[in-house]
Amino acid sequence: MTEAGRDRNEASAFATARARLAADRADTLARAAALSRDFDAIVAANALVAVDDEHDPEGGSTAFERSHVAALLARAREHLEELDRALERLEQSRYGQCEGCGEAIPPERLEIRPATTTCVHCASDPRQPPRQA
């Protein structure tokens, strides 16, 4: 392959990765916004009634629902941070390189988990020594 062909392939891979990360980020932002609205609605609904979680039969389920939505929102925010770090790695030409062993992360894994930082081998057991070439 010529150098120009290799440059076009690299540019195409860069654009594909950027688009995949941007789409995942947009989806995650929308999910976080919806979860935030849900959380606010739960809190507002509870503010209208005097809830005694210990004695109110609905209090336990309301507390669980609030906790569950808060956990989902926290996970969405963590994922946004992972995506932002992946975009930084992309800009620094480090995207797709395993942080465990330094090898390239297979494109199939990046397609499924665009913000991943490790290859399957290192993700399955980070205590294992890096693969030998």
KOLBAVEX-498249 format. One line per 10 residues: for each residue z, y, x of C-alpha. Coordinates in steps of 0.02 Angstrom, whole numbers. Layout:
<markes>
Z Y X; ...
</markes>
This chain:
<markes>
0 0 0; -41 173 62; 92 304 91; 25 405 -56; 39 252 -168; 217 220 -110; 262 402 -143; 190 389 -320; 290 229 -351; 450 311 -288
419 466 -394; 387 356 -546; 547 256 -514; 644 418 -494; 575 488 -657; 611 325 -749; 790 319 -685; 818 503 -728; 751 477 -904; 857 322 -930
1015 411 -870; 975 565 -975; 948 460 -1132; 1110 365 -1103; 1201 530 -1075; 1131 606 -1235; 1182 451 -1335; 1356 455 -1258; 1377 641 -1294; 1329 611 -1476
1451 464 -1487; 1591 569 -1410; 1558 711 -1531; 1564 592 -1680; 1724 512 -1617; 1802 682 -1590; 1761 729 -1770; 1835 564 -1831; 1994 594 -1731; 2010 771 -1798
1985 706 -1976; 2122 575 -1954; 2243 705 -1886; 2198 828 -2025; 2221 696 -2160; 2392 652 -2092; 2443 834 -2084; 2422 847 -2273; 2551 713 -2309; 2724 681 -2242
2694 521 -2145; 2840 419 -2087; 2757 282 -1984; 2914 176 -1991; 2933 174 -2180; 2760 216 -2247; 2654 60 -2273; 2498 160 -2224; 2582 240 -2073; 2555 93 -1957
2371 77 -1996; 2346 265 -1979; 2430 263 -1809; 2322 115 -1757; 2163 201 -1817; 2208 361 -1725; 2248 264 -1567; 2088 162 -1580; 1977 315 -1601; 2067 402 -1457
2035 252 -1344; 1850 248 -1391; 1837 435 -1358; 1920 415 -1188; 1798 276 -1143; 1649 384 -1196; 1712 525 -1084; 1734 403 -938; 1556 342 -965; 1493 523 -960
1578 543 -791; 1496 381 -730; 1326 445 -787; 1353 613 -701; 1398 523 -539; 1242 415 -558; 1135 572 -578; 1214 641 -419; 1173 479 -327; 995 492 -391
977 670 -324; 1049 612 -156; 929 463 -147; 1075 340 -155; 1043 281 -334; 1016 94 -348; 1107 53 -187; 1260 -61 -204; 1420 23 -147; 1491 -148 -104
1360 -225 9; 1231 -88 31; 1089 -193 -39; 972 -133 -176; 1034 -161 -354; 901 -258 -450; 799 -148 -569; 843 -265 -714; 1029 -228 -688; 996 -41 -678
895 -51 -838; 1043 -128 -930; 1181 -32 -840; 1102 128 -775; 1265 199 -706; 1316 41 -613; 1368 57 -431; 1364 -126 -382; 1247 -274 -379; 1292 -428 -482
1361 -518 -330; 1484 -379 -285; 1528 -346 -468; 1570 -529 -498; 1693 -538 -353; 1722 -379 -253; 1834 -475 -130; 1687 -579 -68; 1609 -524 96; 1438 -443 85
1287 -557 76; 1201 -594 240; 1018 -547 253
</markes>
